[in-house]
Amino acid sequence: MQPLPFGVRFFETLFRLMPNMSIAKMSLEQIEKSQAQVLPDNLMVKLFLGGTQKGVQVADRAISGPGSSLPLRIYTPASAALAPRPLVLHFHGGGWVLGNLRSGDWMCSTVARDADAVVISVDYRLAPAHKFPAGLEDCYAALIWARDNAASLGADPKRIGVMGDSAGGNLATVLCLLSKDRHGPQICHQALLYPVTDGRMSTESYQTFKDGAILSAADMQAFYRYYLEPGMDPLDWRISPLHAADHSGLPPALIVVAGRDPLHDEGVLYAEKLAAAGVPVILKEYPQMPHGFASSPALSRDARPAFAALTRAQRAAFYP
């Protein structure tokens, strides 16, 4: 077995030394404080989350959402466009409980630059104050708004993609199913980074990496507990898209999975489910990487290769 890259060892060691970074060990007061925190633009934050790519303009705005004002962050390539650009909606990770717009700056600006797309990051409502389906309905509202306002953004409403990591990958995945179910906007590509797809939490990778430093089985149990109302079925397809009755007709997908991740197997299973339904799918595996690796380009040697693969897949879907 190859030794782990230094960045992975550093990443995992730091998490083990900071137990309050585990949702399973956080109090409700700590969760609320984390949700309200504005991340400073310092070296440590950039080390974990990267920074905004040069040549990309960033603008914040808010739209009317299902429950309240819904903040968005819009990333647009600074270069002139010869035609309306593709439009990508991004949903951040954090177990439906943590995360914010800042956490997606590097990922979103990379897609804006390398896929030559307008990217909209959605600051959906978070649990436990806003349980399912509040965050999902915010994401759907943002999709409708993006389609209806694409022209004002210099984007093409007929070339819409979605992307997300972890719980954000879950929301992106479910959004494709939901828009199909509601006869909503047609989505032409989904880019899913280690997505949550199966509420059973019973795969082999869950057992192998149940004590993962960055994401553990106990963390996932806590995330589900905060996200769902008591007694709710975690296998509802709007929570566990692997268990949807019909996956046919969904947009082509790129799915990234990390080898040292409890969620590894359910990402693979979802890729297999899509392929069995006739959906074009590319599965990219990074065997030595932990959960969340693609968010940290300074620490994870495979973060940039993963996003190079992601933007290639997006361009192939947007510019066939």
N, C-alpha and C positions, 0 to 999 in steps of 0.2 A: 504494500500500500504506500502510495506517495505521501510524503509529509505535507501537512497543510501549509498553504501560503502564509507568509508573515501577516498580511493584512487580516486574514480570517482569524488567525490565532489572537491577534491584538483585539479585534472586534469582539470575539467571544469572551476573552479574558476581561475586557472592560465591562461587558454586560454582567458577568458573574460577580464582579467587584461592586456593582451598583444594583442591589436587589430591587430598589424602587423603580427600576426601569421595566420590571416584570409586572404586568397588569394583575397577575394572580396575587401579588404581594402589596398592591397599592390599595389604600383606603379610598372611599368615595371622595373625601376631602382632597386627597392627592390627585385623583382623577380630574376633579373640577379645576384645581389649580393648574394642572397640565394643559387642560383644554383652553384656559384663559391666557396662557403664557404666550407672549410674543417672542419668538426666537431671535436672539441678537445675530447680527451679521458678522460673527467673529470666526477665528480660525477653527475652533472646535466644531462649530455648526457646519462650516464648509467642509471639514474633514469627513463628517458623517453624511452630509446631504449634498455636497457639491455646491456650485454656484450657477448663476444664470450665464448661459453662453453669450459670447460677444456676437453682435450682429442680429440680436433679437430684441424687439421692443416689447415692454411689459406694461400692461395697463390693468388697473383694478376697477371694477364696477359692481353694481348690485342690480338684480332684477327682482321682480315680484315672484316669490316662491309660494308653495302650497301652504306653508305655515307662517312665513314671515319674509323679510328681505333675504335674498339668497346671494351671497357674495360669489363673484367669479374673478378669476385672473386670466387675462387674455395675452397670449404670446404670439407675436407676429414677426416674421422675418423682415428685417429693415430694408432688404433689397427690393427693388421694384418688381412687381409681378406682371408677367405678360398676359395672364388670364386669372380668373378667380381661383384661389388656392383650395385644396382639400381642407376639411374642417375636422379636427379631432377633439373629442371630449375626454378629459382625464379625471379619474377618481382616485384620490390618495388612499393609501393603506392606513392601518392602525386599528384593525379589529372592529370597525364601526364605532369606536369609542375614542380613539386618539387620532392625531394627525391634523394638518391644516394646509393652507395654500402654500406656505413656505416649503413644506416638505417635498413639493413636486417641481421646484424651480429648475433643477438640473435636468430632470427627465423631460419636462415639458419643453424647455428651451432647446434641448437636443433634438427632439422630434420636430419642432418648428423649423430649426435650421436644416436638419439633414433630410427630412421628408418634404421640405418646402410647404409647410402646412400652417394654418392658423389653429392654435391649440387653446382650448378653453378648459381651465381647471375649475372644478366645482367644489365649493366649500359647503358640502351637504351637512345637515343637522346630525349631531352625534348622540349616541346613547351614553349613559342611561337616561338622561333627561328626555331624549327623543328616541323612543324605541321603534323597531320595525313596524310599519314600512316607511317611517318619516324620511330617512335618508334616501331610500330608493325612490320615493315620489319626488324628492328634490332633484335627483338625477334625471328622472324622466321629464320634469318641468324644464330643466336646463337643455335637454335634447330638443324639446319642442321649440324653445326660445331660439336655440342656435339655428335650427332649420329656418324659422320664420325671419330671422335677422341676419342670415348669412351674407346677403348682398352688402349690407352696411359694414360688414367685417372684411370685405374683399374675398369672400369664400363662396364655395359652390355647394348649395344645399343638396345636390345629388351625389356628392362625394363626402359622406360623413363616416368617420371611424370613431371607435371608442377604445380606451386603454385604461388599465388600472393595475395596481399591485396589491396582492394579498386580499384584504377585504375590499379594496378598490377594484381588484380583478373580479371578485364576486359580483360587485355592483355592475361592472361593465358587461359581464357575462349575462346576468339576469336582465339587464336592460335590453340586450338583443332579443331575448325571449319575450320580454314584456312588450316591446315595440311591435314585434310580430303578432302577438296576441291581441293587441289593441289596434292593429292596423295603423300604427304610427309611422314616423319617419323611417325610411329604409336605410339601414346601416350597411356599409360596404366592406368593413373590416373590423375585427376585434383583436387587440393585442393584450394578452393576459400574462402578467408576471406572477408566478406562484399563486394562482387564484384559489380561494376557498370555494369548493364545489360540493362538499359532501358532509352533512351534519352528523353522520354516524361516528366520525372520529375513530374508526376502527381499522384503518389500513395498516399494512406492515410498517410503513415509514412512521406512522404515529407511535408504534411500539418502539421502533429502533431509536427514534430521536425524541422520545417523550420528555426527556430532561434537557432538551436543547437550551443553550444559553440565551439565544436571541428570541426564540419562540418555543415554548414547551406545550405539552398537552394540557397542563394546568392553565396556562395562559389562554389557550383556545376555549377551554371550558368556561373561563371567566368572561371572555368576549361574548360567547353565545348567551351566557346568563344575563349580561348587561343589555344585549341587543334585543332579546326576545322577551315577550310577555310570558309569565308563568303559564305552563300548560300548552304553549304553542308547539306545533309539530316542526322540529328542525329539518324534516325532510320535505316540507313544502318547497316546490320548485323555485319559489321566489327567494328562498334561503339556500337551498341545495340544488343548484341548476343541474347537477348530474342526474337528478331524479325527475326531470321534466319528462312528460309523456312523449314529446316529439321534438327532436332536434333538427329535423330536416328544414331546409330553406334558410338556415342561419348564415350569417356572413362568414367568409373565409377567416381563419384564425391563425395567429402565431401564439404559441403557449411556451413560456419559459418556466422551467422547473429547476430547483436547486437540490443537489444530491443530499445535503445535510439538513433537511427540512422535514418536519412532520407532515407538511402539505404536499410533499413530492408526489406521492402515489395518486392523490386525488386529481392533481393536475394532469398526470399521465392518463388516468381513467377518463377524464373529460375529453382529452384529445382523441382517445379511442372511441368514445361515444359519438363525437362529431364526425369522425372518419366513417364510422359505421352508418351514419345517416346521410353520407354523401357530401359532407361539407369539407372543402379543401382545408387542410390543417398542417401546419409546420410545428413540430415539437423540438425545442432546443433544450438540451440537458447540460447542466454545469455541475459535474459530480462532486467537486470539492467545495462548493459554495454553500453558505448557510442561508436561511430565510432572510430576505431583505437585502441581499448583496447588491442588487442593481441600483440601489439608492445611494451607494457610497463609492463613487468612482475613484476617490483617493485611496481607499483601503482595499477594494475588491478588484483584483486584476481582470475579472470577467465582466465587470459592469459595462465597460465600453464595448467589448465584443457583443454582449447581449443586446445593447441598444443599436449597434450597427446591424445586427440581424433583424431587429424589430423594425427599424426604419426602412431597410431593404424590402421587407414584407409589405409595409405600408405603401411604399412607392409602387410596388408591383400591383397592388390593389387599386391605388388612386390613378396611376398612369399606365393602364394596361396596353 
